[in-house]
C-alpha cells in the first residue's frame, strides 16, 4: 500500500485498493472458466466484511500513519511572529495584492506607529503578545492565527487601536499624514494611486465603525 497519511483522501483510496485486491484474489480463486456463481460472490463479500487476516496489516499500518499525522502540531504561530502587526493587517486582507501590494505594508506599519504614538503602540503590542501566551496555554503547538483572530480579546485590541487611528485621521493633519506615509513607492513597487489610498482608508474606517457599533 502507498505511504499515505490522513492529509487527503488518498489514504482512504489506498485502503479501498487493498480491500479490492483481496476481493479480486478470492474471486479468481473461486472462478471456474472465468465465471463465479453469485452465491459465491455473496459469501466472499461477507468474508471480507468480517475482516480476513490479510487485511489486518494494511489497517494497522494506516492507523499508525493516521495517528502520527494527527499528533503533529498544527499551529502556525511562530515565535518570531508580530501579532500586533498581523492584527492591524487583518481588516485589509481582502485588499492585499492588487489594491495594497504587500511591499507597501511597511509604509502602513510606519503610519500605524506614528498615529498611535510609542506609548499606545507598545501597550497594544504587549497586550497582543500576552494574548498569544494565554492562547498557547490553551492550544499549545496547535495554536493558529484563526484562534487569535477569533478571540474577543484580539477584537478589543483592534477596536482600541482603530479608535486612536480614526481620531488622528479626523484631525486637520490626519489626511496629510496618511498620504505622506502611504503614498510612497517601495523598490519596484509603485506608489499607490489616490483611489487605492481612499479604498484602504475607507476599509479601516468601516472596520472601526463596525467594531464601535
N, C-alpha and C positions, 0 to 999 in steps of 0.2 A: 504494500500500500504506500502511496506517496506520503512524504513527510509534510503533512498539512496540519495546521493548528486551527483554532476556533475563530480566527480573524475573518473568515469568509465562509461561504457555503461549500467551498471545495472540499473541506474536511468531511462534510456530510455526504457529498458526492462520492468521495473515496470509500467511505463505509458502505454505501449502496453498491459500489462496484464489487466489493468483497462479497457481499451477500449474493449478488447476481452471479458471481463466479462460482460460488458454492452450488447455487440452484442449477446453473448450467452443467456443472460436472455431474450432479446427481441425475439430471435428465438424460445426459448422454449415457450414463451408466445403465439406466433403465430402458433406454430406447431399443427397439427391435426394427431393423431395416429403416432406421431414421425416424421411427414413429414412437410416440409414447401414449399410453392409454390415459384418458382424462382422469380416471380414478387414481392412477399412479402420480399424476401431476398434483392432485389434491393432497395425497399422502406426503409427497416431497415438500410441498409448501408448508404443510402442518409441521413437518420435521424441522424445517428451517426456522419456522416461527418459534418453536420451543428453544431454539438456540443450540445447534450442534457444537461440539467441542472445537471444530475447525474455525469457528468464528470468534471464540474467546480471546485468542491472542490479538486479533485485529481490534476488538472492542477495548481490550486492556491498554493497548498502545495508544489508541486515540484518546481514551480517557486521561491517560498520563499527559499527553500533549495539551489537552484542553485545560487540565488543572494548572500546568506550568504557564500557559498563556494567561489565564485569568488571575494568577497570583502575581503577575508583573505589575509594578506601579504604573498607573495610567495617568498620573498627573503631568501637567506641562508647565508648572510654575517653577521656574528656575531660581537659584539663589541670587543670581545677578539681575533678575528682573526688576524693573522700576514700576511698582504697582500704581503709583500716583499718575505717572505719565500715561500708562495704559488706560487708567480710568478716565483721564481727560480726553483721550482719543476716542473713547467708546462712542460718544454721540456722533462722531464724524466718520465712523466706519463705513456707512453707506456711500460716502463721498470719496473715500480713498481710491486713488488711481487716476481717473480722468479729471475730476474736479479738484482734488487735492493730492498731487503726487507725493509719494512717501518721502522723497528727499526734502521736501519743504516742511515736513513736520518739525524739523529743527527750529525753524522760524516760529512755528506755533508754540512750541515749548518755551522759547525765549519770551514770547508775548505773555504767556501764562505766568511765567516767573515775575516779570515786571509788573503785570497787572495785580497780582496777588501781594507782591512785596515779600521780602525774605521771611518775616515772622510768620505770616499766614501760610506761606508756601512750605516752610519747614514743619509747621504744626500739621498741615494736611498730609504731608509726606509721612510723618511719624504715625499718624492715625492709620494710614493705608498699610504701613508695614506691621503695625500692631494687629490689624485685622488679619493680615496674611498669617501671622504667627498663631492667632486664635483659631483660624480655619485649619492650619496644619495639625493642631491638636485633635481636631475632629476627623479630618480626612487623611492625614498622613501624606504618604507619597502619591496618593490618588487625587490630591487637590488639583483642580483645574481652574482656569480663568473663569469658566462659567459659574463655579461656586462663588468666586469673588464678586463677579458682576451681579449675581442673583441675590447676594446678601443685602438686607435692608440697611446695614451699616455703611456699605460702599455707596449706596444711593444717597444716604445722608451726607457723606463726604462730598460727593459730586454736587449735591444741592448747595452746600456751603461754598464750594469753590466757584460755581457758576453765579451765585448771588453776588460775590465780590467782583467778579469779572464784569458782570452786567452793569453793576453800579459804576464801574470805571468807564465802560463804553458809553454810558448815558451822559457822562460829563463832557464839557466842550472839547477837551483834548483827547477824548477817547477814540473817536473815529480815526484821527490822525495817527495815534499810537498803533492802532490796528493796521492801517495801511503801511506805515513805516516798517513794521516787523514782517508782515505777511506779503508785502508787495515786492520782494526782492528775489532774484534768481539764486539758484544753488548749483554751481558747476554747469553741467549741460542742461539742467532743468530750468526752463524759462520762468520768469516771474508770472504770478497769477494775474489774470485779467480782472477787470472791475466786476464783471458778472460772477466770476468764480469767488472773489472775495465776498461779495454780497451773499452768495449761496451758503458759504461756510459760516458767515456771521449769523445769517438767519437760522441756520441749523442749531447753533449754540443758543441763540435767544429762545427759540421754540422749545428746546430741551429744558432751559431754565424755567420757562413759563409752565411747562408740563409738570416739572418736579415741585414747583412752588404752589401749584393749584391745590 
